[in-house]
């Protein structure tokens, strides 16, 4: 193929080639039919739920209540538009490649690699960051008498990767249970916090007189809205990873759109009640810099209560749920890119239990090393957000391109609003990408550095060795052949 897709240079006949392809894919097979729509919905919520317990509140320091509220609203619109776009794409291309597969079909090998790499940055860095937060929680709760974080990081990666190696069905059921505990805790927190709700505390951050457009609701001015974008994303960051489970889903064409839509609905509800309950109970100023804003909202500077202790422990459950599910997402994106030859092919090998063990173990080792060496969870999450925003823009663009270039493509599910919906997601994703530089320029440049190394590998090596038999590559090859026939 002209784009360098077919990696085989061989004198073998068609039958031998077919056998080679079958053997190659047999050693890289996932367990199909392991997840119905309920497990997929739980996975979508699990990716995100830790963001409700902490992190989002830092946006109050960037935009105040009004700025973060508007940022959350705009980012919610972006994610909703993106989710509806991905629901259509995942019904068209139900493969483990997820965003990489969509971009590969729409934007070619370069677009596929750029999208897949951005997703990998998000899903390898985010678990490392969350493991640090889990360590902080364990230490603050004085569990196990630990005074150092690295044993907790090691335990997280070892235990939870072990569950993933056991099997995808078992892993997703575990994730669903832990996520249900975290969601129940958020609802209980809100019920308690709303009893102390005082609207006067929402805008108690002093206004900066030098900021353009500043006031009680926008203390840092209009620019504060934009600077708060990355923190508004914390209420939804990760939900786009549901399509990565397509090859392990029951009837993905129908279950993917359903799971994506329900997940997004649950996350919007949780974002609304958590944001209002936490800021209204204690005031925006009190929670803006807190590492555990929900606990601060319940007890302030006073003595711990039974409810605040419960929420503190439940926050640990939320962190575990997101850590566990992000490990899953990263392994599937790595599996798909490796299976197609974009990354070293051994990374896509699967075990007897159909788990991609190199795709679990190697990112886990990298994540543990980063966590133990730096201890800087905030910086790593900012790097992850930078990768996420790039992938969002490219996935939305993929929807736009396929709608324009292949209008007759069979679409079992169609995005409400069509190209307008994905167009809104595209514009907002680009805005969020620029906003990452306003918050943490160093994190953005670190992500660009990782990107540069990956692109060099693809440019000079892997793009000449892609595997035509991989599902995502076959979809693209069929599309190219059909287009050639139409032109002929």
Secondary structure, 3 states (H helix, E strand, C coil): CCCCCCCCCCCCCHHHHHHHHHHHHHCCCCCCCCECHHHHHHHHHHHHCHHHHCCHHHHHHHHHHHHHHHHHHHHHHHHHHHHHHHHHHHHHCCCCCCHHHHHHHHHHHHHHHHHHHHHHHHHHHHHHHHHHHHHHHHHHCCCCCCCCCHHHHHHHHHHHHHHHHHCHHHHHHHHHHHHHHHHHHHHHHHHHHHHHCCHHHCCCCCCCCCCCCCCCCCCCHHHHHHHCHHHHHHHCCCHHHHHHHHHHECCHHHHHHHHHHHHHHHHHHHHHHHHHHHHHHHCHHHHCCCCCHHHHHHHCCCCCCHHHHHHHHHHHHHHHHHHHHHHHHHHHHHHHHHHCCCCCHHHHCCCCCCCCHHHHHHHHHHHHHHHHHHCCHHHHHHHHHHHHHHHHHHHHHHHHHHHHHCCCCCCCCCCCCCHHHHHHHHHHHHHHHHHHHHHCHHHHHHHHHHHHHHHHHHHHCHHHCCCCCCHHHHHHHHHHHHHHHHHC
